[in-house]
Amino acid sequence: MLKETLNKFLIINGVQAALVVEENGEIIESMKSGMSIDQPMQQVIATIMLDSRTTAAHFGDASLSMVFVEFSENFLILGPLIEEFFLVIIARNTANIGQITYEMKKNQDSIVQDL
């Protein structure tokens, strides 16, 4: 069921991967289109998640709702699910960010139930 939910993101034009990742970088489940997630990429994702939590602590333990990291041709959007689990979307810079974030919020409960 989790794979089915993650697959909904791949329907969005420009989305290359949808992953549920543990805070330590371990991939719990993923759906990808034309890309692979290797160990260095997992470490980058884990670092972004941990640094985001540290930054939130500097704002008085503000709750983390979403992290957006843009590169020249791609971007990552990370959203917390529960405790130490995050939903990570990797997309081309031509993808519709608004549609992706809407789908992230819309499918969050379903993903959490499947964990």
N, C-alpha and C positions, 0 to 999 in steps of 0.2 A: 504494500500500500504506500509506503514512503517513496519508493521509486516512481510510482504513478504520480504522486503529488509533485515531486521534483521535476518530472518530465513536463509538467505544465509550464515551467519556466523556459524550457527549450523551444516551445512554440513561439515565444516572443522573438521577433526578428532581432538578430545580433547577439542573443544570449548563447554563450559557448559552454557554460557549466553551471550546475546548481549542486551545492554540496551541503551536507550537514557535518559540521566539524566540531570536535571536542576542543576545549581550550588549549590543550597541549599540541594541537595540530593533527591529531589522528582523525582520519576521514571515517565517519560512521556510515555514510551512504552518499552516493553521487550519481549524477546523470551528466554525461558530457557529450559534446558534439564537436568532433574534429580537434580535440586537444587532450593532452594527458597532464595529470597532476603528479609531478615527481616529488621526491623528498625535499629538495630545496624550496619548491613552491609551498609545500606543507609548512615548512619552517617559517617562511615569510608570512603566511596566513596566521600562524600561531603568534608570531611577534606582533603583528598588527592588532590582534585581539587583545593580547596582554598589555601592550602599550596603550590601547584605548581605555582599558579598565584603569590603568595607572593615571591616565589623564583625567578620567572621570573622578577619581579620588581627589585630584587637585581642585576640582570644582565642588568640593564638599560631598563626595560620594553621590554625585548626581547619577541618576539612572542612565545607562547607555541605551539609546534607542536605535542608532544606526551609524555606521561608519562608511564613508565614501572615499575611495582612493583612486585617483585618476592617473593614468600613464599616457604615453603618446598615442597608442592605438587601442588600448583596452582600459577597463576600469573594474574595480571590485566594489561590491556593496556587501557589508557584513551587518547582520542583524541578530541580536541575542534571541534565543528561544527560551530555554530554561537553564538555570544554574550555569553550568560550564559549556553549554552547547550553543553553537551559532549556525545560522543559515548564511552561506556565502554564495553570491552570484558573481560570475565572471562574464563580462560582455565586451563586445566591441564598442568603441566610442560613438558609434552611430545608433546604438540601441536607445530605446525610449526609457529614460530613467524613471519617469513618473509611472509608467505602466509597470515597470519592474518592482518599484517600492509598493505600489498598490497590491500587486500579486503577493508580495512578501507578507504584508499585513493580513491580507485576505486568507492566506493559506497557513498562517502561523499556528493556529489551534490544531489544525489537521496534522501538521508535522509533529507537534508536541505529543499528540495522542499516539502517533505511530512510534515515538521513541520509547 
